[in-house]
């Protein structure tokens, strides 16, 4: 485990080894459904409590919850370049385009007059 353990999480584990799903969600300050979906996605480690196979009774260790918090941390990365308006490479007022000249040369047809000014 790296970094300090949040106080709310440490208090939840005072005198205990594991927490159930409801207690773990409360200690992490999140909804039970969000924690359950993170467990199903494999982002949170847990222990199986009891022998039941139909409905697994999950118990969470402090180290698993702290590791989950560390993996969920995000940091915004400021952009390294300023936003620049992209150019299309052609101007709408051009009288002769490279494409038109190439087409005329390949087909032997005279270039079409442009509709520009």
C-alpha positions in Angstrom: 0.0 0.0 0.0 1.3 3.4 -0.9 0.1 6.7 0.5 -1.9 7.5 3.5 -5.1 5.6 4.3 -8.2 7.9 4.3 -9.5 8.5 7.9 -13.0 7.3 7.1 -11.7 4.0 5.7 -9.4 3.5 8.7 -12.2 4.2 11.1 -14.4 1.6 9.4 -11.8 -1.1 10.0 -11.2 -0.2 13.7 -11.2 -3.5 15.6 -12.2 -5.4 12.4 -10.5 -7.5 9.7 -13.1 -7.3 6.9 -16.1 -5.3 5.9 -19.2 -6.5 4.0 -20.3 -4.8 0.8 -22.6 -2.2 2.4 -20.0 -1.2 5.0 -17.2 -1.1 2.4 -19.3 1.1 0.1 -20.1 3.5 3.0 -16.4 3.7 3.9 -15.5 4.5 0.3 -18.4 7.0 0.1 -19.9 5.3 -2.9 -23.1 3.6 -3.8 -23.4 -0.2 -3.2 -24.3 -0.7 -6.9 -21.1 1.1 -8.0 -18.9 -1.0 -5.7 -20.7 -4.2 -6.9 -20.1 -3.4 -10.5 -16.4 -2.6 -9.8 -16.1 -6.0 -8.1 -17.8 -7.8 -11.1 -15.3 -5.9 -13.4 -12.4 -7.3 -11.4 -11.2 -3.9 -10.1 -11.7 -4.7 -6.4 -10.3 -7.7 -4.6 -12.5 -9.6 -2.0 -12.8 -12.7 0.0 -15.6 -15.2 -0.1 -17.2 -15.6 3.3 -19.0 -18.9 4.0 -19.7 -21.9 1.8 -22.5 -20.6 -0.4 -22.1 -20.9 -4.1 -25.3 -19.3 -5.4 -25.0 -15.9 -3.6 -21.4 -15.1 -2.8 -21.0 -13.2 0.5 -18.1 -10.9 -0.3 -15.8 -9.5 2.4 -13.3 -6.8 1.8 -9.9 -6.3 3.3 -8.4 -2.9 4.0 -5.5 -3.5 1.5 -7.9 -4.4 -1.3 -10.0 -1.2 -0.8 -6.9 1.0 -0.6 -5.5 -0.6 -3.8 -8.9 0.1 -5.5 -8.7 3.8 -4.4 -5.2 4.1 -5.8 -6.2 2.5 -9.1 -9.2 4.8 -9.5 -7.1 8.0 -9.0 -7.0 10.2 -12.0 -5.0 13.3 -12.8 -5.9 15.8 -15.5 -3.1 16.4 -18.0 -3.1 19.9 -19.4 -2.7 20.1 -23.1 0.9 20.8 -24.3 -0.2 22.6 -27.4 -2.6 25.5 -28.0 -5.7 24.9 -30.0 -5.1 25.9 -33.6 -7.6 26.2 -36.4 -6.8 23.5 -38.9 -6.4 24.5 -42.5 -7.9 22.5 -45.3 -5.0 23.2 -47.6 -7.1 24.9 -50.3 -8.7 28.3 -50.4 -12.1 28.8 -51.7 -11.1 31.7 -53.9 -8.3 30.0 -55.8 -8.7 30.1 -59.6 -6.5 27.1 -60.3 -6.2 24.0 -58.2 -3.6 21.3 -58.4 -6.3 18.7 -58.6 -8.1 20.4 -61.6 -4.7 20.8 -63.4 -3.9 17.2 -62.8 -7.3 16.0 -64.0 -7.0 18.1 -67.2 -3.6 16.8 -67.9 -4.6 13.1 -67.4 -7.8 13.3 -69.4 -6.7 15.7 -72.0 -9.8 17.8 -71.4 -9.4 21.6 -70.8 -9.7 22.6 -67.2 -13.1 23.7 -66.0 -13.5 27.4 -65.2 -13.7 27.9 -61.4 -16.8 29.5 -59.9 -14.6 31.7 -57.7 -14.1 35.5 -58.1 
